[in-house]
Amino acid sequence: MASSLPNGLRIAFIHPDLGLGGAERLVVDAATELVRSGHHVDMYTAYYDPQRCFEETKTGGFAVHTAGTWFPRHVLGRMLALCAYVRCVLVAIHIAWRCFLAGTKGSYDIIIADQVSVVVPVVKMLMPRTKVLFYCHFPDLLLTKRESALKKLYRAPLDYLEEITTGAADLILVNSNYTRGVFAQTFRRLAARAVLPSVLYPAVPIPEVSSLRSADADWRGELDPELVAFIDGGGGATFLSINRFERKKGIGLALEALHELRLAAGEDHATCSAAAVAASGGGGGGGGSGGVARDGPPRLVVAGGYDPRLPENVEHLKELREAARQLGMLDDVRFVPSFTDRQRTLLLAACRAVLYTPQHEHFGIVPLEAMAAERPVVACASGGPTESVTHGSAGFLCEPTPAAFAAAMRELLDRDAAEAMGRAARAHVEARFSRRAFGSQLDGYVRGLMLAALPAGGAVGGGAGAGAGAGGAATGAAVKGKGQAKRS
């Protein structure tokens, strides 16, 4: 097999659309770290725009190939899941054809797929010597509503296929213990066969402290001047929301929380101002004793992934702007649809804290990025953030209500308290969610997967295999256990 290559394994990724979302961030990180571990990596996708992508897709040491782009993403705005299935199957067929033309030297040891599990049996049929690792961000069947009999009829075979094809993978990984539990509750056939995934937490790059200080100094000169004027205006704390413009992300909660906070902050500011005037005989003064009185009105920047090809992105941005208008906050909120990695860094530098509003989120990469940049996070107390955000030290975990979020935001109006929490947040992410730790664990999984497939005494790749350590050994045991479960 190709695994005899001295530089490691040959690995290919299959991903539906290589844009700027959390799932894309994970597969790009995975590809980059596997290259760093000495493997040859190729990325295959049905959509890739070099002008709207993560920088590592150009600099990460792996090639990006597109296939199946001719097949539509939807039919009159519908059948998105079915079209994604077809597009990814076309990608898998394309890979198999390339491998056939290239011969043994061009074959892949492992294919890593995510989001669309239907490619798993296709790969195993067309490339029987290739192992398949499937990364389940969250069961897709839980991400859609069935509001009509026709929709239920349409989804029934897709839901069945998702479970059966997911179980066909040689190894299944998920992004959190929360998702692992949901996986078992959702895919009951697999759970009955004791097919349970292992957990591989997503990761983020940990920027150097010098880079953070540079961003602190540069954001006023690099961001759009109008946005800089908005953030600087009045000297109030700026909160940042980063999410795709999708309804399930609950961005409206951030708007409502800011409205609640501003009402409370306005009352406190008026009270403090009256007291200050009384104490000073009417004279002005410097910053008072408290974040609310000192900083002025808080504001909000709503930034996120925005794809004009997706009707929901377009519609939801309009809905959010209308919500801001109805709350009387058009002057207090700015929307930034899509941004570069550099702009993300600058926005994090410019904000006081990050608001993360999705409920029951599978994991959530944004809180990690915020904490790595020394910014505390206010998130819903459900799903993945309960495993990544330490309440009271790295941020706050709240009930998904405007009042609860506003109470947490109020604590962060104290600049010193927010900065101390930001430093603790960064230390937390460095210890548990660095890319290097993620890459080492993933390398152990892929090498363990190959070792489990080899006869006794076999060897995998170059000398890095020995470096997989306990992760590789644990993976081998997990793969073996999964195989026994399938035979029962």
Sequence and secondary structure as in RCSB ss.txt:
>XXXX:A:sequence
MASSLPNGLRIAFIHPDLGLGGAERLVVDAATELVRSGHHVDMYTAYYDPQRCFEETKTGGFAVHTAGTWFPRHV
LGRMLALCAYVRCVLVAIHIAWRCFLAGTKGSYDIIIADQVSVVVPVVKMLMPRTKVLFYCHFPDLLLTKRESAL
KKLYRAPLDYLEEITTGAADLILVNSNYTRGVFAQTFRRLAARAVLPSVLYPAVPIPEVSSLRSADADWRGELDP
ELVAFIDGGGGATFLSINRFERKKGIGLALEALHELRLAAGEDHATCSAAAVAASGGGGGGGGSGGVARDGPPRL
VVAGGYDPRLPENVEHLKELREAARQLGMLDDVRFVPSFTDRQRTLLLAACRAVLYTPQHEHFGIVPLEAMAAER
PVVACASGGPTESVTHGSAGFLCEPTPAAFAAAMRELLDRDAAEAMGRAARAHVEARFSRRAFGSQLDGYVRGLM
LAALPAGGAVGGGAGAGAGAGGAATGAAVKGKGQAKRS
>XXXX:A:secstr
 GGG TT  EEEEEEEEESSSHHHHHHHHHHHHHHHTT EEEEEEEEE TTSS THHHHSS EEEE  TTS S B
TTB HHHHHHHHHHHHHHHHHHHHHHH GGG  SEEEEES TTHHHHHHHH TTSEEEEEESS GGGSS   SHH
HHHHHHHHHHHHHHHHHTSSEEEES HHHHHHHHHH HHHHHTT   EE    B    HHHHHHHHHHHHHHS H
HHHHHHHGGG  EEEEE  S GGG HHHHHHHHHHHHHHHHHHHHHHHHHHHHHHTT   S  SSHHHHH   EE
EEEE   TT HHHHHHHHHHHHHHHHTT TTTEEEEES  HHHHHHHHHH SEEEE  SS S  SHHHHHHHTT 
 EEEESSSTHHHH  BTTTEEEE SSHHHHHHHHHHTTSHHHHHHHHHHHHHHHHHH BHHHHHHHHHHHHHHHH
HHHS TT   SSGGGGGGHHHHHHHHHHHHHHHHHHH 
